[in-house]
Amino acid sequence: KKLAAGTKSIVLDVKCGSGAFMKTPEDALLLSEKMVAIGKGAGKRVRAVISDMDTPLGKNIGNILEVKEAVEILKSGADSDLTQVCIALATNIIVLAFGTSYDEAEKKVLAVLRSGEAYNKFLEMVRAQGGDTSLIEDTEKFRKARYRKEILSPADGYISSTDAEKIGSASVVLGAGRATKDDAIDYTAGIILHKKTGDKVQKGELIAELFTDDESKLVSAETMFMSGLTFSNEPTERAKLIYRVVE
């Protein structure tokens, strides 16, 4: 599909981990090498960035919630795991397209993000496609879920691991995705993570919020969500966000 689009430079974000199609770094590397070779064979400039997906990348999971987080980053430039991966991908495409050094390309990416130019360009893209930019300018206008449930930490300690696949399954239970092709999507449904892998928690502290239009889904979604978390008494080192870049 990317080759058919006619672009000359392509950066592929290849996910690796529990929430990805490729579960291990070795499989992600093999896939990356094959896709880069296919692209180069078609005369394209191609790189693959292998990034972590053992832990959910953003703090918001679900259709409207993810849009709101993306807009928040474009507006504020706030640092987060999601911001860092997006900066890396944007930097690599500038290097490929214009032949600049990585440092110079990264400075350009940071400049347009911090100045608001990236946000304004996004508004321009939404207008060009007939979208309602008032929702982007004020994301509180998006419809909200009818039901919300707080998830509290069951103990003091640290979140030692977060299984992205199980967290994603919990969002599907809430209605944010389809279990079968005939299922309807609840665009308000999803999860906001207040704590992620490596974070210190206290018993009773808010670690996540669940959202859905169907109250009956909250209990099973909470069970699925909690099955994806592991707690420990000792601090846990986070995995690298970017494993490597394949050229």
Disulfide bonds with the S-S distance in Angstrom:
none
